[in-house]
């Protein structure tokens, strides 16, 4: 069973995670970046939504989409205090095949496994696909779960713009949803009794422990900030160095400063992965440069300290070049400690698997303040994630689906 794509027990077809991932392999393939670019409401993400609905309905699951564009597939009658699993289908630009989709396909595979053994849930059970987890289009990660939990203002969410200037509200409308309804969803929250998210490991831990599966212990405090440096746009050849107010200089220096600031905080991480000059001409001194900072550390104080350090540095660097800088916090999540009793219950059920902290944000982390949540990690042999080289072995993915099935059986049985 661990090595085959398909199996059949008592007339129920069981599809392994690697076979399900293969079915969506070409969707959203990014020829320029490599990997996949799948962003909320774009053509690729819509195709994945349709694929998920087809897969869910083929399993006789009842599919609904909530007012925040999250998809729910119910095994039996929807109801309160349900056992819920799932993840997301969107990606970062040029992302890997496993981040998000592995959790979704493993949930479907787990349903197959439980049906094959004749299991029938005594509690409501659902598979959920959250919208815009990566924030790859509108800049706020875990947007679907943040809206559901009410941790982002609905008006702010509607006004978010993608790089083309399209608002989230406009994108929702083009999808056929009503943006006036987004926001905290009390009915959906009542229906989540416990949430378990399976995810590919992001970072290197399980390969060194020689274990295929782990549970999550915590998530680092993390957020995104936009630094906008403003100077004077001008001609690259006609403007003397002494006459320049070039915002690219302090922007470039901030990238180096980020590494320094992270090194000053215990287990700190600071990254500039995106920098956009305006107007963006080769022979043009930029008028503005936007720099996006991702900062993380195990504690809120450490992350805030990094950002304060870099804000002060940015102000000094901008002033030295005759420029200005504006800093805006686009998203933030404090340290998450998953429910220890729930975590230990799952670890024991799965044979005392290890508990690992993660530096990556997840929908499970957003929901942890509202409902009991837990996570399962599937071994990533290199630790590489958010890149085309992201990988998990087929046998480990199948082992993860079996682990998830055991968890769902215990919680919903």
ABEGO torsion letter per residue (X at the ends): XAABABBBBGGBBBBBAAAAAAAAAABGBBAAAEEBBBBBGBAAAAAAAAAAAAAAAAAGBBBBBBAAGBBBBBBEBBBBGBBBBEBBABBBBGBBAABGAAAAAAAAAAAAAAAAAGBBBABBBBBBBBBGAAGAAAGBBGAAAAAAAGABBAAAAAABBBAAGBBAAAAAAAAGBBAAABEBBAAAAAABABBBBBBBBBEBAAAAAGBABBBBABBBBBBBBBBBBBBBBBBAAABBAAABBBAAAAAAAAAAAAAAAAAABBGBBBBBABBBBOAGBAABBBABBBBBBBBBBABAAAAAAAAAAAAAAAAAAAAAAGBBBBBBBABBBBBBBBBAAAAAAAAAAAGGBBBBBBABBBAAAAAAAABBBBBBBBBBAAGBBGBAABBBBAAAAAAAAAAAAAAAAAAAX
